[in-house]
Amino acid sequence: MLVQERSTPTSPKAHIRKLPTLHPDRFSEPKNLDFSAWVSENLYKIVTIVLLIATVAALFFLRNVGDTAALLCFETQSKNLEKIELPRINWNSIEPISDKASPFANFRSERWIVVSVSNYPTDSLRNLARIKGWQVLAIGNSKTPPDWSLKGVIYLSLEQQARLGFRVVDYLPYDSYVRKTVGYLFAIQHGAKKIFDADDRGEVIDGDLGKHFDVELVGEDARQEIILQYSHENPNRTIVNPYIHFGQRSVWPRGLPLENVGEVGHEEFYTEVFGGKQYIQQGISNGLPDVDSVFYFTRKSGLEAFDIRFDEGAPKVSLPQGIMVPVNSFNTIYHSSAFWALMLPVSVSTMASDVLRGYWGQRLLWEIGGFVVVYPPTVHRYDRIESYPFSEEKDLHVNVGRLINFLVSWRSNNHRLFEKILELSYDMAEEKFWTERDVKFTAAWLQDLLAVGYQQPRLMSLELDRPRASIGHGDRKEFIPRKLPSVHLGVEETGTVSYEIGNLIRWRKNFGNIVLIMFCSGPVERTALEWRLLYGRIFKTVVILSEQKNTDLAVEEGQLEQVYKHLPKIFNRYTSAEGFLFLQDNTILNYWNLLQADKTKLWITDKVSNSWTTVSTKDNSDWFSKQAEMVKKVVSTMPVHFQVSYKGTISSDQSLTICSSEVFFVPRRFVADFIDLVNLVGNLEIHYKVAMPMFFVSMASPQNFDSVFSEMIYKEKPPSTNSSTIYSGQAPAVHPWNVASEQDFIKLIRIMAEGDPLLMELV
């Protein structure tokens, strides 16, 4: 370092050479050890050592000072690099952008429907294209088929989008619906006054947007009416769940802070506002409403599509300043005064983009005196039963509550709307709600808006911090929402949903993705339908095996002695099932006592002494010996992980483990192992009572089995008098039991009603 070069000491060797040689004779007489004399004689050495120590200390000090200065300089540079710069725009020097690249250069329409397409046209999209007076614009992405087309629809591929000359294209991902931003600009460039933000899986109810939304806000066709408005009496309330107003208090929209989900009470009263400035109009969707992954995964079994209905007769409702509502990108009308609010952020996840846009837009809407109105069902959106990626929503759930509070308190001293928009975008990046990329994207978006001829609205001279007007008794308007049935939620919604139905829903939710495989030894003609009636209410499906195939009753052929060999093909048939529960018809399953069982573990009756036993092969019949030899042969061919697990449990070759195996469960994560073990058995005729315990202890140690069947009632023989004496609704299962006729089934249903009272409705 330079500081070191400036501190070069005098060479100690040069200094020594200048001193006289005091004692040239090395064998001279020894000197007196007087201290003063010693100092005088060794003065040059002492001075040299002191100079060396001082030099080293000085160098050490200077080096540390230099490093500290360098560190401070680095930290300053890092902060400068992290600092977000507010783009500087000359609003008066933006060149116009005209459509010269597309074949639609001369086309004009005031009403546009903008959708993003990743697959070939859906029936819902075809129906959208038939809506009179509206032009559908489809925006492609990297997933869209190259030959995509639909008569009457304008389609913009990635290549066509790139040729339009919009600044925003440089910021848009190739594989995302947020490329709709290009579509909004294209529609505005071609005369748009209203834009319906939609997707290709929703159908407009009755095929008429004008029937549901306020398409016209001014002129002869405008509805000059007073609109119900949420009360602003509570100054601490900043967010509402609009689904409660429309009859579904236990459903919440995507983007509602999870801490507000439990607020299910209806409004004590509303107020009113004059219409005409509802520049953003959010519609409700029947079928699959706009819900988040938390709702989607916790309120359904995964088997059946959501078909949630809202009150079509409930009045539309508006949001006053200071209160917000989630707004999405697939069922919303934007009027020209709010076109600037269509920008979809690019630095957040796709599941969060439109929600953040909605909150950001609502806050800025207050600056021009506009507001959001939520409308009763406008579309029916079909549930495709697809995965909802929670990972795409994590930033939404973490930040949305903080974002709402930030927006409500945000203030700006700028005097033009676009300057306020850019300032808010910058402030949101500073607060880490999105990144600097969205600040630059906002600048590009605003410039593109001006370039395609959009006129920014004027600000309203409103004092956002002025005291709110007090609400008098005459200003209070009452509306009590209907409580529509939502039995799929497992909650009492209408007052008629009973406790028993709630239990049924809980059981269905827990076992609704488990396949029940049942082996019937008795006459299936008399019992197959009954078993399906009993257990089909709970499980994904009921597969019935019997020694005699019955096509009419969908009973499959199977041999009980090697029943395990039939299971792999059933496993492969239901690849999405969580697991498979096997049950013989001589055993009754009290499903309500299985809710606490771990569906990722193996279940079997290893803790039931009469069911799971170990026999010696020395003193028993030839059958046991043959079975033991076959087991030994299979074990010798097992892969190491199976062998280690098996031998860790079965230590002796002279014993054989037997399990009656009337009931057992194989979870999804063990299915491949089970199939591998069946393949190892091959053509060997190992009895299922021997094979099943061998399989289970090979797949996992018994200490890792779930002990759900440990309290099972298990008798080797039924009582000689009345078999019902052994039944208990508190046990997870009961064995043995005989059902050979409809009368036997009715008796069983009546006794099982102890745990499931709704069963009485079957008899």
N, C-alpha and C positions, 0 to 999 in steps of 0.2 A: 504493500500500500504506500501511497505517497507520503503519508505522515511518518512512516518508518524511514523513508529515504532522507527526510529532513533531519533526523536525529542520529547522525553518524558520530560516534564517540572517537576520541583519540586512541589509537592502537596502544594497548598496554605494553606491548613488546618494544615499540619505539621509545616509550617513556623509560623503560628499563635501561636501554642502551645509553642514555644520557647520564645515568648515575655512575659515579666513580666506583672502581673496585676497591673496596675498603680493605680486604684481606686476601691478597693474592696468594699467600702461602697457606695451602690447605691443611698443613700440619702444625699451624701455630698453636700457641697455648690457649686453652679454653678461657672464655670470658666470664667476668663476674655476672651473676644473674640479677643484678639490681634492675628493678622495673623501669626506672627513668632511663637508665642506660639502654635497656632492651628496646624501649620505644624509639629512642633517638637512632639506634642502629637499624630498626626495621620500619622507619617512617614511610619509606617509599612503598613498601608492601601494603601497609595499612591504607595509604591514600589510594593505591590502585584498586584494592578490594572495595572500598567505599564508592569509588567512581563506577565500578562495574555494577554494584547493587543499585545505585541511583539510576544508571542507564537502563537496566532491565525494568525497574519499576516505572520509569517514564514511558518506555516502549509499551508495556502492558496497559498502562492507563490510556495512552493515545490510541492503541488498538481498540480497546473497548469503547472509547468515545466514538471512534470511527464507525464501528459496527452498529452502535445505537443510532447514530445519525443515518446510516444506511437503512436500518430497520424502519425508522420513522419516515424516511423518504418512501420506502416500499409501501408502508401502510397508507400513506397519503395517496400514492398512485393507485392502489387497489380501490380506495374509496372513490377516487375520481372515475375509475373504470366502472364501478358498480352504479354510479350515479346515472339516473335516467334523464335523458335530455328531452325537453318539450320541443316538438317539431315547430319550426318557424315557417309559416305559410303566408304568401302574398295572395290574399283572397281575390284580389282584383286582376291578377295576371294569369288566370287559369284558362288554358286553351280548350275550346269546345271539342267534344268527341262525338263524331257522327258515325252511324252504322254504314260502313262501306264494304264490309267483309262478308256479311251474311246475305242470303237470298231474301231476307225479310226487311230490307232497308226501308221500303216504302209502306210497310204495314203499320197500322195504328189501332189501338184499342184502349178503352178506359178501364176495363175490368180484366184482371189477370189472375190466374191460378198458377202458382209456382210450386213445383215438386222436384225432389231429387230422385233419380232412378238408378238402381244398381242392377236390376234384373229386367227381363222382358216385361212388356206391359201386363199389368194385372187387370182383373175385371173391375176392381174399384177405380183404377185409373181410366178405364174405358168409360165408366159411368160419369166420372168427372168431366171427361171430354164432351159429354152430351149435354152438359148444363148450358142452357141458352144464355147468350149474352156475355159469356166468359171465355177468354182464351187461355188454354192450358199451355204452360211453358215447362218442359222437362229438361232438367240439368243433369248431364252425365258426369261420371267420374271414372276412375281407372278400373272399376269393377263392372261397368256397364258393357253389355255385349256390343261389339263394333257395328252390328247390323240393326241396332235398335231403331224402331220407327213405329208410329201410330198415326193413323189418318186423323187430320184435324189438329194435331198437337205439334207445336214447334219444339224441336229437339236441338239442343246445343251440346255437341261433343266437346271433349277436352281441347281438340285442335281448333274448333270454331270459337271456343271461349278465349283461347289465347290470341286469336286474331282480332278481337273486338277492341283492343287497345286500352283496357281498363287497368289502372294501377294496382287494384286489389289482387289481380291474378298472381302477382309475384309472391303473395303471402299465403295463398290457399293450398291446403294439402290436396293431393291428387285423389285420395280414396275416401273422401268424407262428404257428408251432406251439406257441410258448411259452404260448399261451392255454390249453393243457392244464392249467395251474395252476388255472383255474376248475373244470375237470373233477375234479381231485383233491379239491378242497374239497367239491364236490357229492357225490362218491362217499363221502367220510368222513361228510358230513352225513346220508347215507342208509344208514349201517350198515356201511361197508367195513371189512374186517379184512385183506384182501389186495388189492393193486392191481397188475395186470399192465400195465406201461407199454409200449405197442405202437405200430406204425404200420400203414397200410392196404396195405402191399406185401409183408408177410411172412405165410406160412402156418405154423401150428403143426404140426410133424411128427406124424402120426398123429392130429391133432385132439384131443390130450389133454395139457393143461398139467401135470396131476398125474403123468403118466408121466415127465416130464423134470425138473421142479422139485420142491423140497420145499415143497409148498403148506401142509402142516400142520407146525408145529414142536412143538406140545404135544398131548397127548391120545392116544387110541387109534390114530388114523391117522398119527401122527408117525413118521418113520423114525428110530429111535434107533440111530444108527450113528456110527462114527468117520470123520472126513473127512481126507483127505490135505491137508497144508498146506505152503506154501513155507517153506523154511528161513530162519530169522532169523540164521543164523550170521555172515553178512557185515553188519556194522553200517552199511556205507556204501551198501548197496543199498536204494533207496527205491521202485523201480518194476520191474515185470516185464511181459513180453509173454506173455499166456496162450495165444496161438495156437500157440506152440512146443509147449506141453504137449499140445495136441490135434492135432499132426501137421503143422502148417504153419509151419515155422521161417522162411520167407522172406516171410511176410505179417505185417503189423503193424496193430493197431487204431488208429482215429482217436483222437488224444489221447496216443499214446505219443510222448515227446520224440524228435525225429528223431536225436538223438545216441545213442539206445539201439537204433536200428533194426538196427545191425550185430551186436548180441548175439544170436546164433542158436544157441548151445550149449544142450543140455538140462541139467536140474538134476542135480547130482552126487548129491543125495539130498533127500528130503522129511522132514517130521515129521508129526505127527497132532494133531488137535484134536477134542473132542467136539462133535457137532452140537447144534442147538437155538437158536443165536443168529445164524444166517446171515440177518439181517434184510434184507439186500440180496442178491438172487440174479441174477447176470448170465448170460444165455444166449449161446451162440455161434450164429451164423447160417451155414448152408450157402448156396451160391449166391453172393450178394453179401454178404460179411461187412461189418462196420462198419470201412471203411477210409477213409483220408483222400485228398485230391485228389492228393497227391504220389504215393501208390501207384497210384491210379486212372489217372493220366495217364502214368506211366512204365512200367507193367507190362501194358499192353494196346495194341492197335493202334487201338481204337475201332470195330472191325468186329463183333466177337463179344461177346456178353454174358459176364460173369464167371460161372463156375459152379465155385466153389472148395468142396471138401469137407473136412470135419474128421473126426477119429476119434470115432465115436459110442460106441466102447467104452472110451475113456479115462475115468478116474475124475474126478469133480468135484474141484476144488482150492480151498482157502481161502487168504486173505491174513492173515498175522499183523500185529499192530500194528507200524507203522514201514514197512510195504511196501504200495504202492498198485497199482491196476490201472485202466485206463480203463473207465468205465461209461457206457452210452448210454441213450437214451430210447425205444428201439423193441423191446427184447427183455429186459425186466428186471422181476422181481417184487419189490415192496416189501411187507414185513409192517408191521403197525400200529406196531410199536415204532420204525420208521424213516420213518413218513409225513412227519415234519417235513423229511426230506431230499429230498422231491419237488419242492421249489421250483426253478423254472427261472429263472435270472438274466435280466434284461431289458436291461441296459446293455452287453452283449457281443453279438457276432454270433451268428446262429442256429446255425452249425456249431460254435461253441465253447460254447454255453449248457449243453447237457446234460453235456459233458465237465467243465466247471468245477463244475457241480453235483455230479457224481460224486466228484470229488476232495474238494470241500468237505464232502460228506456222509460220505465214508469217514473223514475226520479226526474229525468229531464223533461218528461211530459208536463210536470207541474209548472215548469218555467214558461210554458206557452198557454197555461190555463186548461190543458186537456186532462182527460182521465180515462181509466180502463173500466170497461163494463164486462161482466161475465154473463153469458147467455145460457138458457136451458139447452138440452141436447140438440146439437146441430148436425152431428155425424154419427154414424155407427162404425166403430173401428174394430176389426176382427183380430182376435188373439191367435197368433200363429204358434203359440206355445214354444217360444224360443227362449234361450237363456238371456237373462238380463245381467249384463256384466257389472257387478258391484264395483270392480276396480275402476270402471269408467266414471263412477259416481262419488268416489271417496272424497275428492276435493270439493264436491258439491255439499256433501253432508258435513264436512269439517268447517267450511267457510261461510255457508249461506246465512246463518244467523248473524254472524259478525258483519257480513256484507250489508244486510238489511239495516242494521243499526247505523252503519257508516253512511249509507245513502240517505237515510232520513235526516241525519244531522249535517250532511254536506251542504256547503254554501259557496257561492261564487259571485265575484264582483264584475265579471265580464259583461259586456253590454250587447253581445250578439250570440245567438244560439249556438252556432258552430264553434265559437270560441269556448263556450261553456262545455260543449260536448267533448272537445279535445282536452280541456282542463280536467274534466271528470275522468276521462280515460287515463290521463297521466296520473292523477291521484290514486286511482284504483291499482295502477301498476306499483306505485310507491307503497301501497298497503298490501301488496303481494296477492291481490285477487286475480290478476293476470300479469303478463310480463310486458317488457318494453316492446316486444313484437306486436302486441295489440295496440300500443300507443301509435306506432308507425302505421299499422293497419288502419286505425281510425283516421289518421291524417290522409292516407290514400283514399279511403272510403268517402270522406267529406269532399275531397277534391274531385273525385269521380262523379259525385252527386251534382256538383256545380257544373262539371264538364258536360253532363248529359242534359242540362237545362233545368235542374231542380232549383226552386226558389226557397231558401230557408225561411221558415215562419218567423214572425216577430215575437219578441218576448212580451209577456204580460207584466204590467207593473203591479205585481202581487207581492205582498209582504208575507213570506213563508213563516216568519217568526211572530206574526201578529197574534194577539190573543184570539183563540177560537171562539166563535159565536156560541153563546149558551143555547142549549136546546130546550125550548119550552115544551109544556105538556101538549100543546096543539101541534107541535112539529114531530111528535113521535108517531111513527107508523108501525103497526104490528103486523108481522107475518110469521106464522108458525109453520115451519117446514114439515112436510110429511116424513114419516119414518118408513122408508121402503124396506121390504124384506131383503136381507142379505145373509141367507142361511149359510153360505159358503164361508162366512167370516167367523162362525162359531160364537156369535154374540147375540144378545136379545135385541133385535132391531124394531120389531113391531109390537111387542107386548104379547104376541101369540107364539113366538118361538120359545118352546119350552126348554127346561133344563135338560130333558132327555135328548132332545134334538141337538142341543149344544154338545152333549157327550158324544152323540153319534158323529158329529162333525169332527170332534177332536180325534176320535178313533180313526175316522176316514183320513184325516190329515196325517196321522202317524203311520198308518199301514197302507195308505192308498197307492203306494208305489212298490208294494210287495206282492209277489205272485204266490198264491196258495196252491200247492200241488196235493191233491187228495187221492188216496187209494181206497177204492170201495171193494170190499170183499163180498158184500151183500148184493142183492138184486138192484141194479142201477135203474131199472125201469120205474121203481117205486121211490127211489131216494135221490137220484142225481139232481133233479130240478130243485128239490128241497134243500140240498146242501148248497147249491148255488144261491138260492134265495136267502139262506141264513148267512153265509160268509161273503157272498158277493157284495153285500152292503158295505163291507169293511175293506176288502182287499182289491188290488188292481184288477185281478181276474182270478177265477177258480178253474184250474185244470184238473179234470177228473180222469184217473187211470183205473182200469179194471181188467180182469183176465179176459173178459169178453168185450170186444169193440162194439160200440153202438153209435153209428153215424148220426142218427136222428137226434140223439141227446148230446152229441159232441163228446162222447166218452171214448178215450183213446185206449188202445190195448197195451197191457203191461203185465209182467210177471212179478209178483211180490218178492219171490226169493232172490231175484237179481234186479230189484226195482231201481237201484242206483244207476244201472246201465241205461235207463230211459231218461234220466234227468238231464244229461248234457244237451240233448236236442231241445229240451224245453228251455234250458238256460239260454241257449243261443237264439231262441225265438223272441225272448224278451230282454234285449240288450240294454234297455234303459231302466230296467227294474233295479231297485235298491237291494233286493235279496229274494230268497225263495224259502218258503216255509212248507215243510212236508208234514202231512197229517194223515193218519189212517182213520177210517170211519169208525173204529172201535174206541176212539178217544175224542173227548169233547174239549174244545178250546175256548176258554174264557178270555177272549181278546182284551177285555177291559182291564185285565190284570197284567198285561204285557207292556203297558205304556212306558215303563221305566227301563225296559230292556235296551241294551246297547245294540243298535242295528249294524254296527261295524264288527261285532264279534260273533263267534259261533255259539249256537244254542243247542244243547242236547241234554239228555236225562242222565248225565254222568253222576249227579248227586243223588239220584233216586236209586236206593239200594236194590229194590226188586227188579229194576229195569236194567241196571248196569252191573254186571257181575264178572268175576274172573274164575275160570275153571282150570283145573290141572289136566293136562293131556296124558298123563301117565296112567291114571286109574279110571279114565272115562272111555267111552265107546270109540269105535273105529272112526265114527263121523267127526268127532272133535279132532282126532289125530290128523285126518285128511285135511280138514279145514286149517289146522295149524301149519301143516306142511305147505299149503298154498299161500298162506300169509307170509311164511318165511321166505318163500320164493319171490313174492312181490316185493317184500322189504329189501331183499338183496339187490333188486334192480332199481330201487328208488334213488333219485338224486340225493346228494349229500344233505341238503337242508331238511328233506323229508325223513331221511334215515336218522339224523341226529335227534329230531323232534320225537320220532317214534320210539327210539331206544332210550331216550331220556325218560320216557313214561313207562314203557313195557321193558322191564329189565331181564325177564326170564324167557327162554325159548320153550320152556316146559309148561307154559300157561297160555290160555287163550281168553281174550276179553270179548264178552258177549253183551250186546245192547239190543233191547227189544225194538228200539228206534221207531216207536209209534209217532214221535214228533221230534223234529229237529229243524234248525234254520241255518242256511248258508248265505252269508252276506255277499254283496257284489265283489268285494276285494278278494274273496276266497274262491270265486267261481272257477277261475283259470286253474287253480291248484286242484280243485275237485275233479275237473275234467282230466287233468294230467294223471291223477291217481286212477281214475276209471280206465284210462287207456293202458296203464300199467297192468291192471288186472286182465285185460284182454279177454280171452276165451275161457279163462279159469272160472269155475263155477263156485266162487266164494259166496256164501250165503250173506244176505244183506245185514243180518244181525251180527255177523263177524266183520263184514267189509266196512260198515259205517263207523264203528269205534276205531278201526284201523285208519280210516281216512281222517277222522277228526284229530286223533293224537298225532298224526303225521303233519297235519296242517298247522297245529298250534298246541302248546302245552295246555292241559286241562285247567291249570290255574288261570289261563287267559280266556277260558270260556265264560260266557255270561251265565250266571246261576239262576236265570229266571224260572226254570222248571224245578228248582230244588224243593219247592213247597207243593209240588204236584201231588194229587191224590192218586196213588197207584196200588191197585190190588191185582193179584194174579188171576183171581176168579171173581165174577160178580156175586153179590149176595144171593143167597138161595131164595129169599122172599121178594123184597122190593129193592130194585137197583137204585132207586132214587135216594135211598138212605145214605149212600156214599157221596152224593153230590154236595158241593159247597160252592157258592158264588165267589168265595174269597180265594179259591185255589186258581192257579194259572191254567191247569188242565186236569181232566178227570179221566181215569182209565180203570176198568173197561166200561164200555157202554154199547148197547146194541140198538141200532135203528134199522129195521127191516121193512117198515111199512109207513104209510102216511100217519097212522095212529101213533106209532112210535115217535114219529117226528113231532107231532102235536104235543105229546107228553114232554118231549125234550124242550120244545120252545117255551112251554109254560114254566118249566123249572128254571130255564136259563133267564127268564124274565126277572129273576132275583137280581141279576147284575145289569140287564138291559131291558127296562120296562117297555120300550118301544116294540119289542118282539111280539107282544100281545096283539099288536095290530096285524100280524101275519096269520093269526088263527082266529 
